[in-house]
Amino acid sequence: MPTPLTFTTLEWADNQQPRYLQLYEHIRRAILNGQLKAGEQLPPSRTLARQLSVSRTTVMQAYEALAAEGYLTGHTGAGTFVSEQLPDQLSRPGMQEAMVPAVQPAPSLSQRGAVISQLPTSRRVNGQNLRPFRPGVPALWDFPFQQWFRLMSRQSRSLGFEDFGYSDPAGYLPLRRAIVQYLRLSRGVRCEPEQVIIVNGIQQALGLACQLLLDPGARAWIEDPGYNGAREAMHLTGIRPIPVPLDAEGLSVRAGQAAAPDAKLAYVTPSHQYPLGVVMALGRRMELLDWAARNQAWILEDDYDSEYRYNGKPIAALQGIDRHNRVVYMGTFSKVLFPAMRLGYMVAPPALADAFQRAKGFSDRGNSILEQATLAAFLEEGQLERHLRRMRVLYQERQQALVYWSEKLLGTALRVNPSDTGLHAVGWLEQGQDDRQVAESLRQRGVIASPISGYTQQFRQAPGLVLGYAPYREELIREALEKVAGVVG
């Protein structure tokens, strides 16, 4: 039977609050103070409306509001009842804890998800936390942003409405054409626009290549020490990275064949090996290309730091001297322009271009059309080459400052060998030093230096530190080296 409510205590307030809300509050208080108990039935809306001299709509609105919040439940043909479990009970101290199982099940992740959850996360690098000697960062303050934004404004006016729909996942065609011309002149790369795929950086390029070229469980050569991001990309796609040592000429093909003769892929950074800075000799390049052709294997050429050559003529890209189409070439503009512009590129062999374009389309629906159009204009108008010429002079001066002050302040405690290319150098510590401990001590003093041992998997190197110099003025370099001297000097 419905609970016998007379609602004689209900007095309509003389204010602007609607009567259905006043009735809602009255019933809610009756439920909470126990006048209405769990499971008890309320009067039918028509009956209560008559009793209160209000419209039935007023009562129905109040009932509906209470039901929506969990105080009432309705049963078709049976009436309206007070809920067995009230929302206010769930918010009382101790109630939620009592409802949670004592032992929580571990989150369920796939095998790939478990791998991802253990990977180190990238930290944001901006003007506030950019401290010497963080590597891989260009001189952001010296980039011609004014010219860049002028070009962007011009491109935003010249693009048509149709350009702002879903774009070609492979990239904006004028940009791909401009990249073909740029790579042909600067790196000797031989390709057509159809082979160029615009990506958001090296990591996406590596992920696409690993997915398309090898099956899970296959083995691939990787430089040791080497770029950790390449190893992580292989792990994520189920590929087994096999560490291969380096010598003065680059990755040892002979050692790779001994370690993994069945490997069908090799990842290399021949222009400026990361982190050691070795430039792969021409003879070693030909040996690697011959291995790939004979074994029907693939080479992933990450043309890291190739834009910054300070002395002599750079050796042409592997892709440009490959006669068997076994090289997938990849590069990025993050260190040439600025890292926040996530635009890179890969050049697929002609037979694989369509597959890579399709894979890119499944990965995402394309990159920012406005940034691509701006970069295309930046390339076509020669702005990039002018910027690179200025930066080569600036970066060489900063590298020279690093070498000079390290010799003056540290002597043999930190030997920095000048490099003909790139944005970082290696500072070699004396034998017996633990480069990880040194790096941690420097971090506590506000200096960022990556230990060489953090890039090794199997083949141990002498203790050393990766020292980026590109964005740091000479006085900052000197001050940071004084702190290094306080740790190892």
MITIDO-640981 format. One line per field, with one value per residue (C-alpha): x, y, z; residue in one letter. Coordinates in steps of 0.25 Angstrom, whole numbers, always signed. Layout:
BEGIN
c1 = [X,...]
c2 = [Y,...]
c3 = [Z,...]
residu = [A,...]
REM end
This chain:
BEGIN
c1 = [+0,+5,+11,+0,+6,-3,+8,+1,+14,+17,+15,+18,+29,+25,+37,+41,+45,+35,+26,+31,+45,+38,+31,+44,+51,+40,+40,+55,+56,+45,+53,+66,+60,+53,+39,+39,+46,+54,+44,+31,+21,+18,+4,+0,+3,-12,-16,-4,-7,-22,-17,-8,-17,-6,-6,-2,+9,+15,+15,+21,+32,+36,+35,+44,+54,+55,+56,+67,+75,+73,+63,+51,+49,+37,+30,+21,+7,+12,+15,+26,+35,+46,+60,+66,+80,+80,+90,+93,+97,+108,+114,+115,+129,+133,+121,+130,+141,+132,+127,+141,+147,+158,+167,+167,+170,+182,+179,+178,+187,+191,+205,+208,+201,+210,+222,+217,+214,+229,+235,+241,+232,+237,+238,+234,+246,+243,+251,+249,+255,+265,+278,+292,+295,+282,+284,+275,+270,+272,+274,+260,+263,+270,+259,+252,+239,+234,+237,+230,+217,+217,+217,+207,+198,+200,+197,+184,+179,+183,+178,+164,+152,+155,+169,+163,+155,+161,+175,+184,+190,+203,+204,+202,+206,+214,+222,+225,+230,+238,+244,+248,+256,+262,+267,+272,+281,+285,+286,+287,+274,+267,+252,+239,+227,+219,+230,+230,+221,+219,+220,+219,+234,+244,+236,+224,+233,+240,+227,+221,+234,+235,+220,+221,+235,+236,+227,+227,+238,+247,+261,+267,+281,+282,+294,+300,+301,+289,+276,+267,+254,+258,+259,+246,+239,+244,+239,+225,+224,+229,+242,+255,+266,+280,+291,+302,+315,+321,+336,+342,+335,+321,+312,+320,+314,+323,+318,+304,+305,+311,+301,+288,+291,+276,+273,+265,+266,+277,+274,+286,+289,+300,+302,+304,+303,+295,+301,+315,+315,+323,+321,+319,+330,+327,+333,+325,+312,+315,+317,+304,+296,+303,+298,+284,+283,+289,+280,+267,+268,+264,+272,+265,+273,+271,+278,+280,+287,+291,+288,+299,+312,+324,+336,+337,+327,+316,+316,+303,+291,+291,+278,+285,+295,+286,+284,+275,+264,+266,+267,+255,+260,+255,+257,+251,+250,+249,+264,+265,+253,+247,+242,+228,+225,+223,+227,+236,+237,+240,+244,+239,+245,+236,+230,+226,+221,+206,+207,+214,+203,+192,+199,+200,+185,+182,+191,+185,+177,+188,+196,+193,+190,+194,+208,+210,+207,+216,+227,+226,+227,+239,+246,+242,+246,+260,+257,+262,+275,+278,+274,+283,+295,+293,+292,+304,+312,+306,+306,+321,+324,+317,+324,+337,+333,+330,+343,+351,+345,+345,+360,+363,+354,+355,+367,+367,+356,+346,+351,+342,+346,+341,+332,+330,+315,+303,+297,+304,+318,+323,+331,+339,+342,+354,+354,+348,+337,+322,+316,+302,+306,+313,+300,+292,+301,+301,+286,+285,+294,+285,+293,+287,+296,+292,+302,+307,+304,+289,+290,+297,+291,+302,+315,+321,+327,+337,+330,+325,+314,+306,+307,+297,+302,+293,+284,+294,+302,+316,+315,+304,+314,+325,+317,+311,+326,+330,+319,+324,+338,+333,+328,+339,+351]
c2 = [+0,+14,+21,+30,+44,+56,+66,+75,+81,+85,+100,+106,+116,+130,+131,+129,+114,+105,+97,+84,+87,+90,+77,+70,+75,+72,+57,+56,+61,+51,+40,+44,+46,+32,+37,+30,+16,+8,+0,+8,+13,+27,+32,+32,+45,+48,+45,+54,+65,+65,+65,+77,+85,+85,+80,+66,+71,+77,+64,+56,+66,+65,+49,+49,+58,+49,+37,+43,+45,+31,+34,+27,+15,+13,+0,+1,-2,-4,+10,+19,+14,+19,+13,+2,+8,+23,+32,+40,+27,+25,+38,+36,+33,+18,+14,+15,+8,-3,-5,-7,-21,-22,-27,-19,-27,-23,-14,-23,-19,-26,-31,-18,-10,-16,-12,+2,+4,+2,+11,+24,+36,+49,+61,+75,+83,+98,+111,+109,+95,+96,+94,+91,+81,+75,+69,+69,+83,+94,+109,+113,+128,+129,+123,+133,+132,+146,+141,+127,+134,+143,+131,+124,+136,+137,+122,+123,+133,+125,+111,+108,+103,+89,+89,+89,+76,+62,+63,+52,+44,+43,+58,+72,+69,+83,+80,+66,+72,+82,+71,+63,+75,+79,+64,+63,+75,+74,+59,+52,+45,+40,+39,+44,+51,+38,+32,+43,+41,+52,+47,+54,+50,+39,+31,+30,+27,+16,+10,+9,+3,-8,-12,-13,-19,-30,-40,-41,-49,-46,-40,-27,-21,-8,+1,-1,+9,+15,+22,+17,+21,+11,+0,+3,+4,-10,-15,-9,-17,-30,-29,-34,-23,-29,-20,-18,-11,+1,+3,+16,+14,+11,-1,-14,-22,-34,-34,-32,-45,-52,-48,-50,-56,-57,-42,-36,-21,-12,+2,+12,+27,+28,+43,+45,+33,+35,+36,+34,+44,+34,+37,+24,+22,+20,+6,+2,+8,+0,-13,-10,-8,-21,-29,-24,-27,-41,-44,-37,-29,-15,-3,+8,+20,+31,+43,+49,+63,+62,+77,+82,+79,+88,+83,+76,+71,+61,+47,+45,+38,+23,+24,+32,+21,+9,+2,-9,-1,-7,+6,+13,+27,+36,+50,+61,+76,+77,+80,+89,+97,+95,+82,+87,+86,+71,+69,+59,+50,+36,+32,+18,+9,+10,-4,+0,+14,+10,+1,+12,+22,+13,+10,+24,+26,+16,+22,+36,+44,+54,+65,+80,+85,+100,+95,+87,+98,+108,+98,+96,+111,+112,+102,+107,+121,+117,+121,+108,+108,+123,+118,+106,+115,+124,+112,+105,+117,+119,+104,+102,+114,+108,+94,+102,+108,+95,+89,+101,+102,+87,+87,+100,+96,+81,+76,+61,+60,+62,+61,+67,+63,+73,+67,+71,+70,+70,+77,+69,+64,+53,+57,+45,+43,+37,+22,+18,+28,+24,+32,+30,+35,+47,+50,+49,+58,+68,+68,+71,+84,+88,+82,+72,+62,+48,+36,+28,+16,+19,+16,+3,-11,-21,-14,-6,+7,+16,+25,+38,+49,+53,+68,+76,+90,+96,+105,+110,+123,+122,+128,+117,+106,+112,+112,+98,+93,+99,+91,+78,+82,+82,+68,+61,+71]
c3 = [+0,-3,+9,+16,+14,+16,+14,+24,+28,+13,+12,-1,+0,-6,-15,-29,-27,-35,-27,-33,-27,-14,-14,-19,-6,+3,-2,-2,+13,+16,+10,+17,+31,+30,+29,+16,+16,+6,-3,+1,-9,-11,-15,-29,-36,-38,-23,-18,-27,-22,-8,-10,-19,-30,-45,-47,-56,-43,-36,-48,-50,-35,-36,-49,-43,-31,-40,-48,-36,-31,-19,-26,-35,-44,-48,-59,-54,-40,-36,-30,-19,-10,-15,-7,-9,-8,-14,-1,+5,-5,-2,+13,+19,+19,+9,-4,+3,+8,-6,-13,-12,-3,-14,-27,-40,-47,-60,-72,-83,-96,-97,-106,-95,-84,-93,-95,-80,-77,-87,-82,-85,-92,-84,-89,-93,-93,-90,-75,-74,-86,-78,-83,-89,-93,-107,-119,-117,-128,-125,-124,-121,-134,-143,-152,-146,-152,-166,-163,-158,-170,-179,-171,-171,-187,-188,-180,-190,-202,-198,-204,-196,-202,-196,-182,-183,-181,-188,-194,-183,-191,-189,-197,-211,-212,-200,-205,-218,-210,-201,-214,-219,-206,-203,-218,-216,-202,-200,-213,-211,-223,-222,-228,-220,-220,-211,-201,-189,-179,-164,-151,-147,-147,-137,-147,-158,-150,-146,-160,-166,-155,-157,-172,-174,-163,-156,-141,-136,-147,-144,-148,-146,-138,-134,-120,-114,-122,-122,-112,-119,-131,-121,-114,-128,-131,-117,-120,-133,-128,-135,-127,-128,-128,-123,-133,-129,-136,-140,-146,-159,-154,-151,-153,-164,-161,-146,-150,-159,-148,-137,-146,-160,-162,-160,-171,-166,-161,-154,-156,-154,-164,-165,-151,-142,-129,-119,-123,-135,-144,-159,-167,-177,-192,-192,-180,-187,-199,-191,-184,-197,-203,-190,-192,-207,-205,-193,-199,-186,-183,-178,-170,-172,-161,-167,-154,-153,-168,-170,-161,-167,-163,-170,-184,-193,-187,-192,-200,-194,-194,-202,-213,-215,-214,-227,-222,-215,-201,-194,-186,-184,-173,-167,-159,-159,-143,-142,-154,-151,-137,-130,-128,-143,-144,-159,-164,-176,-181,-195,-199,-210,-222,-220,-206,-207,-209,-196,-188,-192,-189,-175,-172,-176,-165,-155,-156,-166,-169,-164,-162,-176,-172,-166,-178,-188,-180,-180,-195,-197,-187,-196,-209,-206,-201,-187,-181,-188,-183,-169,-169,-174,-162,-152,-157,-154,-140,-136,-141,-132,-120,-122,-122,-109,-103,-107,-103,-89,-86,-89,-81,-69,-68,-76,-77,-68,-79,-93,-104,-118,-129,-139,-153,-152,-143,-131,-120,-116,-107,-95,-90,-76,-69,-67,-54,-55,-54,-65,-59,-45,-52,-60,-47,-39,-50,-51,-36,-40,-51,-63,-72,-79,-84,-80,-92,-84,-85,-100,-99,-99,-100,-104,-93,-96,-89,-79,-86,-86,-98,-99,-107,-110,-121,-113,-102,-102,-99,-85,-82,-87,-78,-66,-68,-70,-57,-50,-58,-52,-38,-40,-48,-49]
residu = [M,P,T,P,L,T,F,T,T,L,E,W,A,D,N,Q,Q,P,R,Y,L,Q,L,Y,E,H,I,R,R,A,I,L,N,G,Q,L,K,A,G,E,Q,L,P,P,S,R,T,L,A,R,Q,L,S,V,S,R,T,T,V,M,Q,A,Y,E,A,L,A,A,E,G,Y,L,T,G,H,T,G,A,G,T,F,V,S,E,Q,L,P,D,Q,L,S,R,P,G,M,Q,E,A,M,V,P,A,V,Q,P,A,P,S,L,S,Q,R,G,A,V,I,S,Q,L,P,T,S,R,R,V,N,G,Q,N,L,R,P,F,R,P,G,V,P,A,L,W,D,F,P,F,Q,Q,W,F,R,L,M,S,R,Q,S,R,S,L,G,F,E,D,F,G,Y,S,D,P,A,G,Y,L,P,L,R,R,A,I,V,Q,Y,L,R,L,S,R,G,V,R,C,E,P,E,Q,V,I,I,V,N,G,I,Q,Q,A,L,G,L,A,C,Q,L,L,L,D,P,G,A,R,A,W,I,E,D,P,G,Y,N,G,A,R,E,A,M,H,L,T,G,I,R,P,I,P,V,P,L,D,A,E,G,L,S,V,R,A,G,Q,A,A,A,P,D,A,K,L,A,Y,V,T,P,S,H,Q,Y,P,L,G,V,V,M,A,L,G,R,R,M,E,L,L,D,W,A,A,R,N,Q,A,W,I,L,E,D,D,Y,D,S,E,Y,R,Y,N,G,K,P,I,A,A,L,Q,G,I,D,R,H,N,R,V,V,Y,M,G,T,F,S,K,V,L,F,P,A,M,R,L,G,Y,M,V,A,P,P,A,L,A,D,A,F,Q,R,A,K,G,F,S,D,R,G,N,S,I,L,E,Q,A,T,L,A,A,F,L,E,E,G,Q,L,E,R,H,L,R,R,M,R,V,L,Y,Q,E,R,Q,Q,A,L,V,Y,W,S,E,K,L,L,G,T,A,L,R,V,N,P,S,D,T,G,L,H,A,V,G,W,L,E,Q,G,Q,D,D,R,Q,V,A,E,S,L,R,Q,R,G,V,I,A,S,P,I,S,G,Y,T,Q,Q,F,R,Q,A,P,G,L,V,L,G,Y,A,P,Y,R,E,E,L,I,R,E,A,L,E,K,V,A,G,V,V,G]
REM end
